[in-house]
Amino acid sequence: MTDRAYALFEEQQQARGIDLNQVKTKLKALKIETPSWGYGDSGTRFKVFQKVGVPRDPYEKFEDAAQVHRVTGLCPSVAIHIPWDKVDDYGKLRSHAESLGLSIGAVNPNLFQEEEYMLGSVTNADPAIRRKAADHLLECVDIAKETRSRDLSLWFADGTNYPGQGDIRRRKAWMLEALAEMYKAMTPEMRMLIEYKFFEPGFYHTDLADWGMAYNYALKLGPQAQVLVDTGHHAQGTNIEHIVAYLIDEQRLGGFHFNSRKYADDDLIVGAINPYELFLIFYQILNAGADPDENIRRTVDNIAYMIDQSHNIEQKIPAMIRSVLNVQTQYAKALLIDHTQVEQAQSRGDVLGAEDAVRRAFEFDVTPLLHAVREEQGLPVDPMKAYLDSSYGKDILARGKGGASW
């Protein structure tokens, strides 16, 4: 970055009435949680492509995550998945994370890889299997207590492939029964983030198929239950930013799993396919963040921004760096929206004027702004280059192939 490039950008934004000091403050406050499983081997339904140097245990996953935080300054917490990240001593894992400048973030139960769960976990017709699944949820609450984690992030693969395979209404009741037992076990500081997915692996019906079902369960459970929006878990053409705005207004948006998709739940690098959608999501969040209602602002302030991606062919750490930088870029652009101009155009029925006021911010090159923010934070101006220039990527090749896969 040159001083002149930023000076021109600053002049441009000042002419629009944008306070860049406020923009910088918000950019510096942005935090994005990376997932432990994003650093390990992963794959499609057809094959897991093993990479040399991937982590062999949860401790090495945190070491890799620390590299992402070191060069970006954006990722101070790491989500864990149980049993993928199961250890004998979670206090020791927490201490290891803290020694790297990290904390343990959301705890994610795994209810889709056991043989018994072929026909469902908490919605299985067999009461013994439902009990096993519920006990795992309770185990994750205990783990969250040990790791001092606030969020329990829940996704269920439960569903059916054929008409008549299961009793849909009974399964609905069994789902609520398991969630209610888990909710009761949580401490007052914890949150239950309920994720949804409209298909796969249940191709006929999914027990938690959309945001409305997740929202309904959250209402029945209580204020510590909120909805988690995965940006890849919707039908084609779904207006995700509409869902975001609705859930914020209902004070039930708890967090995101950011990724990109072209066709379905592709788990590609966020912002790689449709960056405008990500920008528009942030537009709704920032618009609500200025609401006079304190409860709405509190909801916005507590949104958990998390990455959930399957890096099948990419190198894990560079892919994660690219992911979080893409989020940061679209957030920065959304911060440049002149909301007053948008509102004035809306009030006079100026359709094109309102659309232009939003889109114009998306079209700005925010590179000078991001460079300036990183310099002020003592971070590398080019985080990707800083990582690639380091020896870390070469050093971890000594781990060999065949690390912790899922």
C-alpha atoms as one frame of an Amber mdcrd trajectory, in Angstrom:
protein
   0.000   0.000   0.000   1.152   3.510  -0.697   0.203   6.497   1.441  -1.168
   8.114  -1.693  -3.524   5.201  -2.390  -5.043   5.460   1.067  -5.171   9.273
   0.910  -7.197   9.067  -2.305  -9.495   6.453  -0.769  -9.947   8.588   2.354
 -10.760  11.659   0.290 -13.280   9.685  -1.713 -15.089   8.401   1.387 -15.033
  11.735   3.190 -16.789  13.261   0.197 -19.547  10.681   0.741 -19.767  11.474
   4.453 -18.288   8.149   5.598 -16.366   8.292   8.894 -13.333   6.098   8.235
 -12.297   6.145  11.888 -15.539   4.369  12.773 -15.068   2.003   9.857 -11.568
   1.123  11.049 -12.755   0.562  14.614 -15.374  -1.921  13.437 -12.920  -3.674
  11.146 -10.467  -4.123  14.006 -13.240  -5.606  16.160 -14.240  -8.252  13.576
 -13.538 -11.802  14.793 -14.012 -14.976  12.760 -13.828 -18.425  14.321 -12.046
 -21.114  12.327 -12.964 -24.802  12.604 -10.513 -27.454  13.777 -11.777 -29.811
  11.060 -10.846 -27.284   8.385  -7.174 -28.012   9.048  -7.429 -31.790   8.694
  -7.941 -34.098   5.739 -11.439 -34.037   4.325 -13.231 -35.134   1.202 -16.413
 -35.808  -0.685 -18.675 -38.843  -0.556 -16.265 -40.399  -3.041 -12.809 -39.890
  -1.577 -10.736 -38.212   1.103  -7.636 -36.664  -0.470  -4.839 -36.906   2.061
  -2.317 -34.089   2.263   1.206 -34.115   3.611   1.570 -32.069   6.776  -2.003
 -32.033   8.059  -2.467 -32.166  11.848  -2.230 -35.513  13.594  -4.148 -34.454
  16.702  -6.169 -31.524  18.091  -3.043 -29.866  19.467  -1.524 -29.569  16.007
  -4.821 -28.233  14.652  -4.566 -25.353  17.104  -0.962 -24.759  16.069  -2.082
 -24.419  12.447  -4.973 -22.165  13.460  -2.523 -19.938  15.306  -0.737 -19.297
  12.011  -3.966 -17.997  10.476  -4.511 -15.690  13.441  -0.860 -14.580  13.413
  -1.033 -13.157   9.901  -4.653 -11.959   9.845  -5.394 -10.932  13.443  -8.964
 -12.074  12.783  -9.226 -15.565  14.250  -8.632 -15.817  18.009 -10.905 -18.838
  18.560 -11.176 -22.348  17.137 -14.297 -24.525  17.076 -13.899 -28.166  18.028
 -15.812 -31.259  16.891 -16.413 -34.216  19.197 -15.240 -36.982  18.894 -12.861
 -35.757  16.165 -11.139 -33.562  18.764 -11.675 -35.762  21.786  -8.832 -35.667
  24.334  -8.350 -37.031  27.825  -7.744 -33.619  29.361  -9.671 -30.649  27.987
  -8.022 -28.341  30.488  -4.697 -29.227  28.906  -6.097 -28.547  25.420  -7.441
 -25.203  26.622  -4.060 -24.290  28.091  -2.364 -25.260  24.829  -4.760 -23.005
  22.909  -4.136 -20.120  25.299  -0.377 -20.524  24.961  -0.850 -19.907  21.233
  -2.987 -16.818  21.790  -6.203 -18.706  21.039  -9.312 -19.873  22.849 -11.607
 -22.842  22.281 -14.784 -21.720  20.573 -17.978 -23.587  19.748 -18.297 -27.251
  20.682 -19.869 -29.323  17.879 -21.381 -32.737  18.649 -21.089 -35.445  16.006
 -24.258 -37.464  15.530 -23.773 -38.812  12.029 -20.811 -41.191  11.903 -21.755
 -43.998  14.276 -23.148 -47.193  12.732 -26.237 -46.938  14.938 -27.147 -43.556
  13.427 -27.859 -44.876   9.926 -31.597 -44.345  10.494 -31.225 -41.322  12.748
 -29.728 -40.266  16.061 -32.043 -38.267  18.329 -34.975 -39.148  16.028 -34.218
 -42.861  15.707 -37.153 -45.211  16.312 -34.964 -47.213  18.711 -35.091 -45.628
  22.195 -31.640 -47.018  23.061 -30.091 -45.195  20.095 -31.937 -41.990  21.002
 -30.531 -42.325  24.516 -27.002 -42.746  23.188 -27.401 -39.625  21.041 -28.815
 -37.580  23.910 -25.965 -38.688  26.167 -23.486 -37.428  23.573 -25.197 -34.035
  23.590 -24.862 -33.939  27.376 -21.207 -34.969  27.066 -20.617 -31.944  24.846
 -22.194 -29.659  27.444 -19.689 -31.012  29.971 -16.848 -30.472  27.498 -18.002
 -26.881  26.955 -17.808 -26.337  30.706 -14.215 -27.610  30.748 -13.151 -25.605
  27.700 -15.042 -22.495  28.881 -16.910 -22.428  25.584 -20.018 -20.340  25.220
 -21.606 -21.930  22.161 -22.852 -25.436  21.403 -23.330 -25.718  17.659 -25.791
 -28.410  16.605 -26.326 -29.975  13.195 -28.233 -33.215  12.699 -28.076 -35.542
   9.715 -31.379 -37.083  10.837 -33.919 -37.605   8.069 -35.424 -40.218   5.774
 -34.867 -41.229   2.170 -38.301 -42.700   1.356 -41.970 -42.035   2.095 -43.136
 -44.093   5.041 -39.616 -44.756   6.310 -40.276 -42.827   9.515 -43.069 -41.136
  11.434 -42.339 -37.452  10.817 -44.399 -36.106  13.720 -42.943 -38.588  16.206
 -39.454 -37.696  15.043 -40.290 -34.022  15.593 -41.240 -34.789  19.190 -38.095
 -36.862  19.764 -35.933 -34.022  18.429 -37.489 -31.547  20.848 -37.112 -34.015
  23.712 -33.354 -34.354  23.123 -32.816 -30.616  22.644 -34.788 -29.828  25.799
 -32.663 -32.226  27.858 -29.492 -30.615  26.531 -30.847 -27.118  27.070 -31.616
 -27.890  30.702 -28.015 -29.049  31.260 -26.481 -25.836  29.911 -25.101 -23.116
  32.163 -26.721 -19.645  31.987 -23.740 -18.345  29.976 -24.068 -20.948  27.218
 -25.973 -20.746  23.951 -27.441 -23.495  21.808 -27.031 -22.674  18.120 -29.432
 -24.761  16.036 -28.356 -25.348  12.440 -30.549 -26.616   9.628 -30.180 -28.138
   6.169 -32.972 -28.764   3.709 -31.572 -32.015   2.288 -28.692 -34.479   2.438
 -28.235 -37.088   3.688 -32.014 -37.341   4.155 -33.208 -36.975   0.575 -36.953
 -37.383   1.240 -37.216 -35.332   4.406 -34.783 -33.795   6.895 -35.873 -33.452
  10.517 -34.388 -29.930  10.747 -34.915 -28.767   7.177 -35.006 -24.980   7.318
 -34.578 -21.838   9.406 -38.256 -21.812  10.365 -37.995 -25.218  12.018 -34.818
 -24.207  13.823 -36.498 -20.974  14.924 -39.548 -22.864  16.172 -37.421 -25.178
  18.316 -35.497 -22.175  19.667 -38.734 -20.466  20.708 -39.908 -23.590  22.509
 -36.591 -24.080  24.304 -35.919 -20.548  25.556 -33.734 -17.466  25.030 -30.443
 -19.400  25.150 -31.438 -21.233  21.973 -30.809 -19.418  18.705 -30.519 -20.176
  14.995 -27.247 -20.801  13.157 -27.265 -19.919   9.449 -24.960 -21.966   7.221
 -24.694 -20.083   3.943 -24.566 -23.333   1.939 -27.671 -24.956   3.439 -30.403
 -23.464   1.269 -32.258 -24.147  -1.938 -31.058 -22.334  -5.043 -32.240 -18.745
  -5.127 -32.999 -18.502  -1.409 -32.699 -14.948  -0.129 -30.352 -15.577   2.799
 -30.081 -11.911   3.742 -33.870 -11.873   4.192 -33.580 -14.768   6.640 -30.782
 -12.924   8.440 -32.837  -9.741   8.790 -35.872 -11.677  10.018 -33.937 -13.608
  12.653 -32.179 -10.486  13.897 -35.530  -8.752  14.280 -36.779 -11.752  16.267
 -33.541 -11.658  18.326 -32.794 -15.274  17.412 -29.814 -15.067  15.064 -26.953
 -16.704  16.937 -24.279 -17.185  14.317 -23.070 -18.201  10.883 -21.188 -21.008
   9.262 -19.631 -19.222   6.307 -18.876 -21.074   3.076 -19.761 -20.893  -0.619
 -21.757 -23.162  -2.827 -22.451 -23.420  -6.521 -25.080 -26.168  -6.459 -25.761
 -27.402  -2.928 -23.748 -27.703   0.274 -20.430 -27.510  -1.556 -18.469 -26.073
   1.419 -16.260 -23.980  -0.836 -14.197 -20.990   0.296 -16.593 -18.261   1.402
 -16.921 -15.445  -1.095 -15.484 -17.556  -3.901 -18.739 -17.960  -5.831 -21.094
 -15.125  -4.860 -19.305 -12.400  -2.872 -22.249 -10.019  -3.376 -24.456 -12.296
  -1.289 -21.960 -12.128   1.585 -21.836  -8.331   1.239 -25.644  -8.133   1.371
 -25.730 -10.308   4.490 -23.397  -7.848   6.205 -25.538  -4.970   4.940 -28.508
  -6.355   6.866 -26.409  -6.952   9.979 -24.879  -3.469   9.980 -28.223  -1.849
   9.256 -29.697  -3.612  12.294 -26.638  -2.685  14.358 -27.726   0.946  14.198
 -31.260   0.178  15.405 -32.479   2.251  18.394 -33.744  -0.951  20.032 -31.069
  -2.115  22.478 -32.191  -5.744  22.172 -31.637  -5.698  18.419 -28.180  -4.188
  18.849 -27.326  -6.784  21.489 -28.349  -9.563  19.086 -26.070  -8.135  16.403
 -23.177  -7.734  18.830 -23.386 -11.404  19.831 -23.466 -12.961  16.358 -20.794
 -15.671  16.094 -19.001 -15.549  12.745 -17.610 -19.014  12.023 -16.078 -20.753
   9.037 -17.344 -24.216   8.079 -15.631 -25.473   4.955 -14.288 -28.664   3.476
 -10.898 -27.950   1.937 -10.640 -31.070  -0.225  -8.070 -30.072  -2.834  -6.605
 -26.883  -1.334  -3.736 -26.566   1.082  -5.456 -26.168   4.438  -3.837 -23.112
   6.014  -3.706 -20.921   2.874  -7.334 -21.872   2.146  -8.356 -20.756   5.623
  -6.451 -17.497   5.259  -8.213 -16.842   1.955 -11.563 -17.611   3.559 -11.258
 -15.165   6.426  -9.775 -12.453   4.217 -12.754 -12.770   1.878 -15.086 -12.268
   4.832 -13.088  -9.262   5.995 -13.186  -7.728   2.513 -16.968  -7.950   2.155
 -17.462  -6.692   5.701 -15.254  -3.697   4.889 -17.309  -2.935   1.775 -20.565
  -3.183   3.710 -19.201  -0.686   6.239 -19.040   1.866   3.399 -22.801   1.826
   2.743 -24.353   5.247   3.317 -27.442   4.138   5.244 -28.858   7.652   5.383
 -28.782   7.866   1.603 -30.448   4.460   1.347 -33.207   5.484   3.764 -33.846
   8.770   1.962 -34.199   6.968  -1.356 -36.530   4.420   0.244 -38.736   7.134
   1.751 -39.255   8.849  -1.598 -39.818   5.582  -3.460 -36.610   5.899  -5.453
 -35.994   2.254  -6.288 -32.904   2.747  -8.415 -31.459   5.320  -6.046 -31.738
   2.971  -3.065 -30.243   0.064  -4.998 -27.419   2.259  -6.244 -26.604   3.483
  -2.733 -26.116  -0.116  -1.624 -24.318  -1.402  -4.715 -21.918   1.537  -4.891
 -20.255   0.439  -1.647 -19.725  -3.052  -3.057 -17.900  -1.630  -6.052 -15.220
   0.176  -4.035 -11.713  -1.289  -3.922 -11.123  -1.549  -0.160  -7.523  -2.736
  -0.492  -6.036   0.607   0.686  -8.371   0.572   3.700  -7.476  -2.993   4.686
  -3.773  -2.296   4.267  -4.070   0.754   6.525  -5.951  -1.192   9.200  -3.393
  -4.004   9.178  -0.516  -1.550   9.448  -2.167   0.111  12.430  -2.586  -3.302
  14.079   1.011  -4.297  13.416  -0.082  -7.071  11.045   1.341  -8.036   7.650
  -0.153  -5.908   4.906  -0.447  -9.044   2.762  -1.328 -11.920   5.141  -1.182
 -14.624   2.476   2.279 -13.585   1.340   3.452 -13.397   4.955   2.376 -16.977
   5.561   3.801 -18.317   2.296   7.096 -16.525   2.957   7.368 -18.168   6.389
   8.874 -21.609   6.888   5.807 -23.013   8.670   4.268 -24.650   5.612   7.535
 -26.457   4.909   8.196 -27.334   8.545   4.906 -29.192   8.998   5.646 -31.518
   6.075   7.610 -33.555   8.620   4.260 -34.702   9.985   3.883 -36.896   6.925
   0.632 -37.967   5.283  -2.475 -39.331   6.927  -3.252 -36.899   9.710  -6.517
 -36.565  11.567  -9.170 -37.101   8.907 -12.949 -36.967   9.127
